[in-house]
Amino acid sequence: MTRQTSHLTILFADISKSSNIYELLGDQAAQEIVGQILKRLSDVTVKFDGKVIKTVGDAIISTFPSTGNAIEAAKSMQMAMKDGFFCDGRAVPPVNIHIGIHFGPVVIDNEDIFGDAVNVTARVVDYANPQQIVTTRAAIENLPDDASHFTKYITRITAKNISGEIELFEIIYEDQNTTMVIDCRKLSKAMCSSLYLMSGGQVIVVDTQKPLISVGREDFNDVIIQYSWISRIHAYIESRSGVFMLKDKSTNGTFIYPQDADPVYVHKGEHPLAGKGVIVFGREKENKMDSGLTDTIEYDIR
């Protein structure tokens, strides 16, 4: 088969701490369970129009033409593990998987894939914890404009023989989304809450009288930020019955830094605001923010 290069989304799904299964159940029973899990993960891959490249030990390597499909497949894989389909009534210890996703160019040769993108994906899945889906900025930026996945910024890492740093994000899937919605509702103390947005001496209040504002590079926005990394309409901030939501519409995404919670990266999706914090549009917050830049908004819900 002739070698060819293609840009694909790569998914690695690995069984977490599989050695524990072998120790507790013995080789034969453990191999049967691992085989059932890999078969289910392969079936999910095909269901979402992916292609299984190979299984390596207790992991499966797949590719997808669509990053959105790869993420949906990863969510489905995690939810399938919660069903315990591999138990068959047997006393089986908890078994989890961790998943890494990346988008980039690969060399396809004899039904296998090679290249830096494969190495990056292997590094990403190694970073992921059990029950976690971790992806790269490259994968998130390859999603369509109407994608609405909840994401959380994690960190930057390096990979062996790969230049530069890799930004990692967690994909929040179904069970975690449910928790987020419940928490979001608790955040609203009263229907009369107001959101105060402060930037460069300007204060804008989002409340029942002004329930929606836009942020972007063009002059028609409520908050105008004229930098090259800011989209024409970068984001909306909206009051929904006392719950304040940030909806990102941009190319580079939006970072939310709550005062009392972990940072969140929103890209072509939405996320609730709570308490106090800082929003940075189009780039990550630096340790020492340049006071001359006005792409940062402080927020305070009262």
N, C-alpha and C positions, 0 to 999 in steps of 0.2 A: 504494500500500500504506500502511495506517495505521501511524504510528509506535507502537512499543511498547517498554517497558523490561523488561529481564530480567537476572538475575544469571547470568553465564556465566564459564567459564574460557577465557581467551584465550591462544593460542599463536602466537608469531612465530618462524619458522625462516628464517634468512638464510644465504646462501652466503658464507663468509668469504673476503675478499680476491679477489672475483671478477674484479676488473680485471686481476689477474695472468694469469688464464686467457685473457682476450681478447688480452693482449699476447703471450703465448707461442703461441697457436693460431690467432689471427686471429678476426675477427668471426663468420664462418659456422660454423666448427667449435665455437667457444665457445658460441654461441647454441644449437647442437644439444645440447651437453652440459648447459647450464643448463636447457634445456627438459626433458631426460630427468630431471634431478634434481628439478625442481619437480613433474613428473608423479608421480614415486615418492613424494614427500612428500605430495602430494594423495591418492594411493591409501592411504597409511598413515593419514592423517587419517580417511578414510571407514571404513577397517577398524576403527578404534577409536571409531566412532559420532560422529565430529566432522563439522563442516561447513566447507568451504573458503569463506571470505568473498571473498578475492581474492588475486592475486599482484601484488606491487609491485616492479618491477625484478627483482632476484635473490632475493626473499623471498616467503614464503607466510604469509598470515594466516588462522588457523582459530579456530573456537570449539568448545567441548565442554560439554555439560550436566554431565559428570562430571570433576572435577579428577583423579581417579585415572586415568581413560582418557587425559586429556591428557598426564599424566606417562608413562604406558606408551607412548603414541604418540611422545613425544619420545625415549624410549629406543630405540624401534624405528627411528626416523629416523636416529639416530646410528649404530646398528649397521648399517643398510643402507648408509650411506656407507662403512663399512669394507669392504664387499663389493666395492666398485669396479664396480658394475653398469653404470656409464656409460662405461667404458673401451672395451668391445667389441674388445679386442685392440690398441687404439691406445696410443701412448706419451702418456699424459696426466699432467700434474703432479698432486701430491696435492691433493685438493679436500675441504674440510671445511665443516661448517655450525656455527652457534652458535644457541642456542634460548633464548627468554625466555618465561616463563609467569606469568600473574597471574589472580586471580579478583576480579570486582567487577561493579557494575551497568553495563550498556551500553544505549544507545538503538539500536534496530534500525529502519532506515529504508531501504526499497527494496533489501533484501538486503545492505546495508552496516551497519557498526557505528560508533558514535561515543561519545565521553564520556571522562572522566578515566581510566577503567580501560584504555582503548586507549592513551592517552598514556603511562601507567605501563608497560605491556607493551613499548612501543617503547623506553622508557628502559632497561628490564631487558635486552632483547636486545642493545642497544648495549653494555652492560656485559659481556656474556658473551664469553668467549674461544672460539677454534675448538675444536670437539669438546666444548664445555661446555653443560650445561643449567642455567640459573639461574632461580630462582623466588622469589616473595615469601612473606612470612609469611601473607598473606591466603589464598594458594593452599594452603599447607601446612595451615592450620587448617580448610580446607574438605574435607580428606580424611576418609574414614570411620574409625571407631574401629579397625578391623582392618587398616588400611593399614600397610605395613612397608617404607617406602622409606628407604634410607640418605641422610642429608642432612649437609651441612657448612655451618656458618655462615660467611658471607663478610664482610659489612660493612653499613653503612647508607649510603644515598644520598638525594639529593633529585632531584626532577623539575621541570622548568619548568612553572610555573603550577599545581603541586600542593603543597598545604600539608603540612607535616610531613615526617618522614623515612620512607624505605622500607627495610625490612630484607630483605636478600638472602641466599639459601641456594643451595648447589649440590646438584643431584640426582646422586648417584653411580649410574652404570648398570653394566651387566654386566661389562665388562672390569675396571673399577675395583673392583667387588665381589669379583671373584676375587682380585685383589691384596690386598685388605683381609683376606680369610679366611686367605690364606697368611701375611701378616704377623702376624695375630692368633695363629696357632698358634706362631709363633716367639717370641711374647711370653712364653709359658709356659716358665719355666726348669725347672720340676719339678712333678710331680703334687702335691707337698706345699705349694705356694705358698699364702700367706694374704693376704687383702686387709684392711687396717686402715682403718676409717672413723672420722674424728674430727670431732665437732661439739659445740660448747658444753660441753666437758669430758667428753663421753661418748665412749667408744671401743667400737666393735663390730667383731668379727673375723668375716669370712666365709671359711670353709674347709670341709674335708670334714665336720666335725662340725656346722657351721651353714652349709649351702650356699646358703641363700636368705633375704634380708631384704626387708622392704617399707618404703617411705617414703611418708608422706602426712599428711593433716590429722586423720584419725580416731585415736582412742586405741588401737585394736587394732594399729597399725603398730609395727614395731621402732624406726623413727626417726619421731618425731612433730614435724611442722612446722605450726603453727597460724596460717597467714596466709591471707588471702582468695584469693590467687593460686595456692594449693596445692590440688590435687585430693584427694578422700577417700583414694584410693590413687593416689599420683602416679607411683611407679616401683618396680620390683623390681631388686635387684642380686643376681646369681646366679653361683655357681661351677659351671662346666661342664668337668670334667676338667682343672682348673688354669687354664682361661681364664675371666676374670671379665667378665660382660656386664651392662650396664645396659639395662633394658627400660622405656621410657616408656609410661605409660598415661593421661597427663594431658591436660587442656585446653590448657595454656600451654606444655608441652614442658619439656625439660631441657637445660641447657648444660653441656658437659664442656670443661674447660680443662686439657689435659695440660701437664706442665711442659716437655716438649721437642717439642711438636707443635702444629699449628693447632687452634683451637677447633672443636668439633663440636656442632651442634644436633640433638637427637633428639626427634622428635614422633611418638608412636604407632608407634615402631619400636625397634630395639635397636642397641647399639654396644659394642665391647670396650673395657675399661679396661686401661691399661698404665702401668707405672712409678709416677710420682707426679703429683698434680694436684689440681684443685678441681672440684667439681660444684655448680652453682647451679640450684636447682629453680624453675621457673616464670617466670624473668626472666633477662635478660642480666647478666653481671658488669659492675660499674661500676669505674671507675679507682680510686676510693677507696671500698672496700666499708664499709658501716656495720657496725661491730663489734657493735652491739646486735641485729642481725638474725641469726637462726639458720636461714636457708634455704640455708646453704652447708655443704658437707661436704668436708673434705680427705681424700684417699685415698692409700694407699701400699701397693704390692704388694711383699711380702718373701718 
